[in-house]
Structures are given as structure tokens and as C-alpha cells.
Amino acid sequence: MTSELTQKLKLQKIFSIAIIIMGISLLSYMVVVEDEPGAIPLLMVVMGTGWYFITRSRIKSLHR
């Protein structure tokens, strides 16, 4: 049971990192092309970072 949960949490950690990377790349694209950051890329970075830290704390709490 815990190994299955750990696998799911590791997958969520990878997805959150992917969302952060996509948000940063989209943010840099919008700054270069449109000269202003958009709300969606900023939201992607903030939400991805929050999701990453929550998942990381859940993984640490499982290993205690």
C-alpha cells in the first residue's frame, strides 16, 4: 500500500516540476514577445511550486 502511494506521490512530484518548467518557459516567452508577463504563466509557476512542496512534505511524512 505505501509503495503504491509513494509511486503516485513521486509521479505528482514530476508533474509539478513539469508545470513549473512550462510556466517559466511560457512566462519568459510572453515577456520577450509581449513585453509583459501574463497571469496564466505566473499562476502555473505559483501553483506548481505549491503542489511540489505539498507533495514533498507528504512523501517525507510517509517515510517517518
Residue pairs with C-beta under 8 A, 6 or more apart in sequence:
2 62
5 62
6 59
6 62
9 55
9 58
9 59
9 62
10 59
12 51
12 55
13 52
13 55
13 56
13 59
15 51
16 48
16 49
16 51
16 52
16 55
17 48
17 52
18 48
19 44
19 47
19 48
19 51
20 44
20 45
20 48
20 49
20 52
22 44
23 41
23 42
23 43
23 44
23 45
23 48
24 41
24 45
26 38
26 40
26 41
26 44
27 37
27 38
27 41
27 42
27 44
27 45
30 36
30 37
30 38
30 41
31 37
